[in-house]
Amino acid sequence: MRVITPAMKLHVRIDEATRADGELVLKGVAGMMPCETRLSPQELRQLIRLVLHPKIFMVLFARSKTE
């Protein structure tokens, strides 16, 4: 995954997904820094709705450019 901001571009790797305090906790590395992202149930439902949109869902079945 890549995060692009006006200041920099970061490659993000998610190594672990757990549940804590009623939230989804994603732990990994952003650039060279360890990071943690927490999603509330409402945020997670919103993300799932966005990803399951037919135009976005097709990305799962697309061939990568390197193949």
Backbone hydrogen bonds in HBPLUS format (Angstrom, degrees):
<---DONOR---> <-ACCEPTOR-->    atom                        ^
c    i                          cat <-CA-CA->   ^        H-A-AA   ^      H-
h    n   atom  resd res      DA  || num        DHA   H-A  angle D-A-AA Bond
n    s   type  num  typ     dist DA aas  dist angle  dist       angle   num
A0012-VAL N   A0001-MET O   2.78 MM  11  5.17 169.1  1.79 142.0 145.9     1
A0003-VAL N   A0010-LEU O   2.73 MM   7  5.10 164.6  1.75 156.8 161.9     2
A0010-LEU N   A0003-VAL O   2.77 MM   7  5.10 167.3  1.79 155.4 160.0     3
A0005-THR N   A0008-MET O   2.85 MM   3  5.33 166.4  1.87 163.4 167.5     4
A0031-GLY N   A0011-HIS O   2.85 MM  20  5.31 172.8  1.85 156.7 155.8     5
A0013-ARG N   A0029-VAL O   2.80 MM  16  5.21 160.7  1.84 154.1 160.8     6
A0029-VAL N   A0013-ARG O   2.85 MM  16  5.21 149.9  1.94 144.7 154.8     7
A0015-ASP N   A0027-LYS O   2.79 MM  12  5.87 148.8  1.89 141.4 152.0     8
A0016-GLU N   A0027-LYS O   3.07 MM  11  5.15 153.2  2.14 151.0 150.6     9
A0027-LYS N   A0016-GLU O   2.86 MM  11  5.15 165.8  1.88 150.6 155.4    10
A0018-THR N   A0025-VAL O   2.87 MM   7  5.16 161.9  1.90 149.1 155.0    11
A0025-VAL N   A0018-THR O   2.75 MM   7  5.16 177.4  1.75 152.0 152.7    12
A0020-ALA N   A0023-GLU O   3.02 MM   3  5.44 156.4  2.08 148.5 155.8    13
A0023-GLU N   A0020-ALA O   2.97 MM   3  5.44 156.3  2.03 116.3 123.7    14
A0024-LEU N   A0039-LEU O   2.92 MM  15  5.12 158.0  1.97 153.6 153.6    15
A0039-LEU N   A0024-LEU O   2.87 MM  15  5.12 159.8  1.92 148.5 155.4    16
A0026-LEU N   A0037-THR O   2.81 MM  11  5.08 168.5  1.82 156.4 160.1    17
A0037-THR N   A0026-LEU O   2.84 MM  11  5.08 160.1  1.88 148.2 155.1    18
A0028-GLY N   A0035-CYS O   3.06 MM   7  5.51 162.4  2.09 154.1 154.3    19
A0035-CYS N   A0028-GLY O   2.95 MM   7  5.51 161.6  1.98 132.8 134.0    20
A0030-ALA N   A0033-MET O   2.78 MM   3  5.29 167.9  1.79 162.4 161.7    21
A0033-MET N   A0030-ALA O   2.96 MM   3  5.29 157.6  2.01 134.6 131.5    22
A0044-LEU N   A0040-SER O   2.90 MM   4  6.13 159.1  1.94 158.4 164.7    23
A0045-ARG N   A0041-PRO O   2.95 MM   4  6.15 159.2  1.99 148.8 153.8    24
A0046-GLN N   A0042-GLN O   3.05 MM   4  6.27 157.5  2.10 145.3 151.5    25
A0047-LEU N   A0043-GLU O   2.94 MM   4  6.18 156.7  1.99 147.1 153.4    26
A0048-ILE N   A0044-LEU O   2.92 MM   4  6.16 160.6  1.96 151.9 156.9    27
A0049-ARG N   A0045-ARG O   2.96 MM   4  6.20 159.2  2.00 148.8 154.3    28
A0050-LEU N   A0046-GLN O   3.02 MM   4  6.29 154.1  2.08 147.0 153.9    29
A0051-VAL N   A0047-LEU O   2.95 MM   4  6.19 161.4  1.99 153.4 158.1    30
A0052-LEU N   A0048-ILE O   2.95 MM   4  6.05 149.8  2.05 150.2 157.7    31
A0053-HIS N   A0050-LEU O   3.40 MM   3  5.64 163.6  2.43 106.7 109.7    32
A0056-ILE N   A0053-HIS O   2.97 MM   3  5.40 124.2  2.29 113.9 128.2    33
A0057-PHE N   A0053-HIS O   2.77 MM   4  5.81 167.1  1.79 166.1 169.6    34
A0058-MET N   A0054-PRO O   3.30 MM   4  6.33 146.4  2.42 142.4 147.2    35
A0059-VAL N   A0056-ILE O   2.96 MM   3  5.62 156.6  2.02 118.7 125.7    36
A0060-LEU N   A0057-PHE O   3.09 MM   3  5.83 150.6  2.18 118.7 125.0    37
A0061-PHE N   A0058-MET O   3.03 MM   3  5.40 141.0  2.19 107.3 117.5    38
A0062-ALA N   A0059-VAL O   3.31 MM   3  5.06 153.2  2.38  95.9 103.7    39
A0067-GLU N   A0064-SER O   3.41 MM   3  5.81 162.6  2.44 108.5 113.2    40
